Amino acid sequence: MNPTVKDPLQKKLEVRNWIGLGVLLTLSLVFMPLNFTLGVLLGGLISIINFYWLYLSLRKVFQNLTNKAKTALMVRYYIRFAVTGVVLYFVITGTPADVIGLLVGLSVVVMNIIVSAVVEASKYNILKTREVK
């Protein structure tokens, strides 16, 4: 596999992250106050950026599988964790964003991964049952 080309599933996840955030933002704009929508937006952006940052870190490690690379991955993990914590602190204390909306936005990637796993598994099961018949 060419290391410079993204996996098709990774591409799907990234596109679905943005679609999921767009759907949540649209529903939030229609049915919820603006503070809630701001929380969804900021939480969604934080989670999508965090997911992409994780992808870049893992890609770099798997291109160079050494103990040094594994240590670097752990260092990057803690840096990403700390940066995310600091950003969340400033979002919660410095913006009028609703905390529940922020949690909804932060769950965009998690919901997407669950939905994508179910969709991909059902495709696999459908193909497998067609082969058996």
Rosetta blueprint (number, residue, H / E / L):
1 M L
2 N L
3 P L
4 T L
5 V L
6 K L
7 D L
8 P H
9 L H
10 Q H
11 K H
12 K H
13 L H
14 E H
15 V H
16 R H
17 N H
18 W H
19 I H
20 G H
21 L H
22 G H
23 V H
24 L H
25 L H
26 T H
27 L H
28 S H
29 L H
30 V H
31 F H
32 M L
33 P L
34 L H
35 N H
36 F H
37 T H
38 L H
39 G H
40 V H
41 L H
42 L H
43 G H
44 G H
45 L H
46 I H
47 S H
48 I H
49 I H
50 N H
51 F H
52 Y H
53 W H
54 L H
55 Y H
56 L H
57 S H
58 L H
59 R H
60 K H
61 V H
62 F H
63 Q H
64 N L
65 L L
66 T L
67 N H
68 K H
69 A H
70 K H
71 T H
72 A H
73 L H
74 M H
75 V H
76 R H
77 Y H
78 Y H
79 I H
80 R H
81 F H
82 A H
83 V H
84 T H
85 G H
86 V H
87 V H
88 L H
89 Y H
90 F H
91 V H
92 I H
93 T H
94 G H
95 T L
96 P L
97 A L
98 D L
99 V H
100 I H
101 G H
102 L H
103 L H
104 V H
105 G H
106 L H
107 S L
108 V H
109 V H
110 V H
111 M H
112 N H
113 I H
114 I H
115 V H
116 S H
117 A H
118 V H
119 V H
120 E H
121 A H
122 S H
123 K H
124 Y H
125 N H
126 I H
127 L H
128 K H
129 T H
130 R H
131 E H
132 V H
133 K L
